[in-house]
């Protein structure tokens, strides 16, 4: 799943193009960019719901990597979820992104979350 700050793309094709550009700019780089305050707020809400601050908490969370904040860079975040918890976590993450005015895109399915 990915989230980013900005105007919502017109459709799934535009969303994929935006995702690819942001991924190249913020993820595929030697030194990550600190997350923006809006992305950091998004992460804080997710880890409040499913903490990742201890090994035990992380084992119970739906996050595939942790700490989750490491998956954020600038106004962009791309993160994976464990298979068994992905539906629940993705729904919560998408609703949280919408509430914060972030774009939410599922690159595996190539579609915007609405």
Backbone bond lengths (Angstrom), bond angles and torsions (degrees), N, CA, C in turn:
res aa  C-N    CA-C-N  psi(-1)  N-CA   C-N-CA  omega(-1)  CA-C   N-CA-C  phi
1 X - - - 1.440 - - 1.513 107.65 -
2 X 1.309 115.93 149.58 1.451 120.07 175.71 1.525 109.42 -136.50
3 X 1.303 114.65 150.30 1.467 121.87 174.50 1.522 107.24 -135.80
4 X 1.326 114.55 151.27 1.455 118.72 176.46 1.516 110.37 -155.58
5 X 1.322 113.45 161.93 1.448 121.54 175.20 1.518 108.68 -86.55
6 X 1.313 116.37 143.27 1.460 120.07 176.21 1.504 111.12 140.25
7 X 1.305 113.48 177.62 1.456 120.35 178.27 1.531 109.29 -68.33
8 X 1.322 116.73 139.29 1.474 118.57 177.15 1.530 111.03 -62.82
9 X 1.313 117.58 133.71 1.463 120.69 176.76 1.530 110.79 -62.71
10 X 1.305 115.62 155.38 1.464 121.12 -177.56 1.520 112.73 -65.82
11 X 1.331 116.80 -33.68 1.461 120.45 -177.21 1.526 109.63 -157.49
12 X 1.321 115.46 -177.62 1.462 120.67 -177.69 1.528 113.00 -64.53
13 X 1.324 116.97 -34.28 1.469 120.90 179.70 1.531 109.69 -65.86
14 X 1.307 116.41 -45.36 1.471 120.47 177.86 1.525 110.67 -65.96
15 X 1.319 116.76 -36.34 1.465 120.60 178.51 1.523 110.46 -63.95
16 X 1.321 117.45 -42.57 1.474 120.47 178.97 1.526 110.05 -62.59
17 X 1.314 117.78 -42.14 1.466 121.06 179.41 1.530 110.25 -63.47
18 X 1.330 117.01 -42.37 1.463 120.65 178.32 1.518 109.97 -65.06
19 X 1.326 117.14 -44.10 1.458 121.27 177.81 1.524 110.56 -56.24
20 X 1.318 117.27 -48.83 1.464 121.16 -177.43 1.525 111.48 -62.70
21 X 1.321 116.32 -40.51 1.469 119.74 179.16 1.525 110.67 -66.07
22 X 1.338 117.14 -45.30 1.462 120.37 180.00 1.523 111.61 -67.42
23 X 1.315 116.89 -38.21 1.463 120.81 177.65 1.531 109.53 -59.89
24 X 1.309 115.85 -46.71 1.461 119.95 178.88 1.517 112.63 -63.65
25 X 1.306 116.71 -36.95 1.457 120.98 -177.52 1.526 113.20 -77.50
26 X 1.350 117.60 -37.93 1.459 120.07 -171.00 1.530 115.51 -111.27
27 X 1.305 118.57 -20.98 1.464 119.79 -177.47 1.527 110.98 -104.19
28 X 1.287 117.36 -45.13 1.467 121.43 -177.80 1.521 110.05 -85.43
29 X 1.325 114.92 65.76 1.460 119.41 177.46 1.516 108.78 -144.71
30 X 1.298 115.24 157.11 1.461 119.87 -176.18 1.527 112.19 -67.37
31 X 1.324 116.97 -40.82 1.465 120.89 -177.75 1.521 109.32 -119.13
32 X 1.324 117.81 120.30 1.465 119.69 -179.27 1.529 111.82 -68.28
33 X 1.293 115.29 154.71 1.453 122.98 175.59 1.525 107.65 -93.13
34 X 1.320 119.29 134.83 1.470 119.45 177.36 1.532 110.36 -57.09
35 X 1.323 117.76 142.51 1.461 119.45 -179.16 1.526 111.71 -65.50
36 X 1.315 115.09 148.49 1.463 120.23 174.61 1.527 109.01 -68.14
37 X 1.305 116.58 166.85 1.470 119.93 -178.89 1.525 111.60 -63.74
38 X 1.305 118.72 -35.60 1.468 121.41 179.93 1.529 111.21 -68.06
39 X 1.320 117.01 -41.20 1.464 120.41 177.65 1.529 109.85 -68.78
40 X 1.321 117.22 -40.44 1.467 120.51 176.93 1.526 110.90 -62.13
41 X 1.317 117.60 -37.79 1.467 121.25 176.55 1.523 110.70 -64.23
42 X 1.314 116.53 -42.64 1.464 121.95 176.95 1.529 110.65 -57.28
43 X 1.331 116.26 -49.09 1.463 120.67 179.62 1.523 110.48 -61.95
44 X 1.324 117.41 -42.60 1.469 121.01 -179.27 1.528 111.40 -59.02
45 X 1.313 116.89 -38.83 1.469 120.55 178.46 1.531 110.37 -67.24
46 X 1.324 116.50 -42.36 1.464 119.86 179.93 1.525 111.46 -63.91
47 X 1.324 116.96 -44.94 1.462 118.18 -177.33 1.526 112.70 -78.99
48 X 1.312 116.69 -14.42 1.467 118.24 170.39 1.529 108.26 -70.07
49 X 1.331 116.28 -39.65 1.474 121.52 178.69 1.526 110.92 -70.75
50 X 1.329 116.58 -45.57 1.463 122.90 179.76 1.523 108.40 -131.02
51 X 1.329 118.09 90.68 1.469 121.31 -177.08 1.526 112.84 -59.38
52 X 1.319 113.66 151.84 1.464 120.11 177.16 1.519 110.87 -133.78
53 X 1.336 116.24 23.41 1.464 120.68 -172.08 1.529 114.84 -88.66
54 X 1.312 117.98 -9.39 1.464 121.32 174.04 1.527 108.08 -134.05
55 X 1.315 116.50 162.99 1.466 119.65 178.83 1.526 110.90 -59.99
56 X 1.325 116.42 -41.94 1.466 120.55 -179.40 1.526 111.22 -65.24
57 X 1.325 116.86 -45.32 1.467 120.25 178.81 1.522 110.28 -63.30
58 X 1.333 116.60 -43.38 1.456 120.13 179.87 1.520 111.22 -60.86
59 X 1.323 117.09 -39.85 1.462 120.97 179.33 1.523 111.98 -61.57
60 X 1.318 117.42 -28.06 1.466 122.33 179.63 1.527 112.98 -91.17
61 X 1.314 116.93 -8.04 1.467 120.36 -176.62 1.532 110.50 -87.01
62 X 1.325 116.47 165.15 1.465 119.98 176.99 1.527 113.24 -86.56
63 X 1.328 117.69 -0.07 1.465 120.25 -175.03 1.529 111.27 -78.40
64 X 1.306 115.89 134.41 1.461 121.04 -179.17 1.523 112.02 -80.69
65 X 1.328 117.18 -19.66 1.466 122.00 178.15 1.518 108.63 -142.01
66 X 1.288 115.29 150.80 1.453 117.78 -179.39 1.507 111.45 -150.71
67 X 1.287 118.51 162.32 1.457 123.55 -3.62 1.533 110.99 -67.54
68 X 1.311 114.83 148.11 1.460 121.75 -173.31 1.529 112.70 -58.66
69 X 1.305 117.97 -33.14 1.468 120.96 -178.22 1.526 111.83 -59.81
70 X 1.321 117.99 -23.87 1.474 120.62 178.08 1.522 112.54 -66.78
71 X 1.319 117.01 -16.53 1.464 121.03 -179.80 1.527 111.68 -85.05
72 X 1.330 116.72 -4.38 1.470 122.19 -178.27 1.517 110.18 -99.24
73 X 1.331 115.96 141.75 1.456 121.68 177.67 1.525 108.26 -149.09
74 X 1.318 115.82 116.02 1.462 119.84 -179.03 1.521 110.42 60.08
75 X 1.329 117.44 -133.15 1.459 121.60 -178.23 1.526 113.30 -89.63
76 X 1.332 116.47 18.72 1.465 121.99 -171.47 1.522 110.67 -133.94
77 X 1.324 114.97 147.12 1.457 120.08 175.63 1.529 108.67 -146.34
78 X 1.320 114.89 134.49 1.462 121.61 176.24 1.517 106.45 -131.14
79 X 1.330 117.07 121.12 1.457 120.12 -174.63 1.521 110.82 -144.52
80 X 1.327 113.82 151.73 1.460 120.76 -179.34 1.528 109.84 -107.30
81 X 1.311 114.33 156.54 1.463 121.29 178.20 1.520 109.05 -124.81
82 X 1.322 115.65 155.89 1.452 119.64 177.40 1.521 109.25 -69.14
83 X 1.304 115.97 148.77 1.462 121.26 -174.34 1.528 113.09 -57.12
84 X 1.292 118.05 -47.26 1.460 121.41 -175.07 1.511 115.10 -69.33
85 X 1.329 118.29 -18.75 1.461 121.63 -176.99 1.524 112.73 -116.09
86 X 1.302 117.28 2.91 1.467 120.96 -172.62 1.517 113.52 -61.74
87 X 1.312 118.91 -41.80 1.471 119.98 -177.20 1.520 111.11 -62.27
88 X 1.308 116.75 -49.49 1.460 121.37 -179.01 1.530 110.70 -63.36
89 X 1.310 116.74 -47.55 1.463 120.77 -177.76 1.526 111.42 -67.54
90 X 1.323 117.49 -39.59 1.459 120.53 -179.83 1.522 111.13 -64.91
91 X 1.308 117.56 -41.19 1.463 120.60 177.95 1.520 111.18 -62.28
92 X 1.331 115.94 -44.11 1.460 120.32 179.02 1.529 110.42 -65.37
93 X 1.327 116.88 -44.26 1.461 120.89 -179.80 1.525 111.04 -63.48
94 X 1.327 117.78 -42.50 1.460 121.01 179.59 1.522 111.22 -63.99
95 X 1.324 117.60 -42.89 1.466 121.04 178.30 1.528 110.73 -64.77
96 X 1.319 116.49 -39.57 1.457 121.03 178.56 1.527 110.22 -65.58
97 X 1.318 117.02 -44.19 1.467 121.03 178.31 1.528 110.26 -59.71
98 X 1.321 117.18 -45.46 1.461 120.70 179.94 1.525 110.73 -61.05
99 X 1.320 116.54 -43.15 1.466 121.12 -179.79 1.535 111.13 -62.07
100 X 1.328 117.09 -32.82 1.463 121.63 -179.46 1.529 113.24 -90.40
101 X 1.328 116.76 -1.06 1.458 120.29 -179.84 1.516 114.16 77.50
102 X 1.338 117.06 24.57 1.454 122.30 178.12 1.528 110.46 -96.35
103 X 1.299 116.29 151.65 1.463 121.93 174.03 1.529 107.15 -81.50
104 X 1.309 116.75 138.06 1.465 121.82 179.31 1.532 107.97 -124.58
105 X 1.322 116.03 125.91 1.460 122.45 -174.63 1.518 110.12 -134.62
106 X 1.322 115.74 136.06 1.455 121.42 176.22 1.529 107.98 -101.63
107 X 1.335 117.76 100.35 1.461 119.16 -176.66 1.526 113.91 -68.07
108 X 1.330 118.20 -26.43 1.462 120.06 178.65 1.528 111.00 -66.06
109 X 1.316 116.59 -37.39 1.466 121.12 179.04 1.519 112.66 -96.43
110 X 1.338 115.87 -11.28 1.463 119.97 179.54 1.513 113.70 67.67
111 X 1.340 115.95 36.31 1.472 117.63 -178.35 1.524 111.85 -140.70
112 X 1.313 112.98 151.27 1.456 120.66 173.90 1.530 109.59 -73.15
113 X 1.307 116.21 145.77 1.468 120.24 171.12 1.513 106.06 -90.02
114 X 1.294 116.04 129.01 1.483 120.06 179.52 1.496 109.35 -120.65
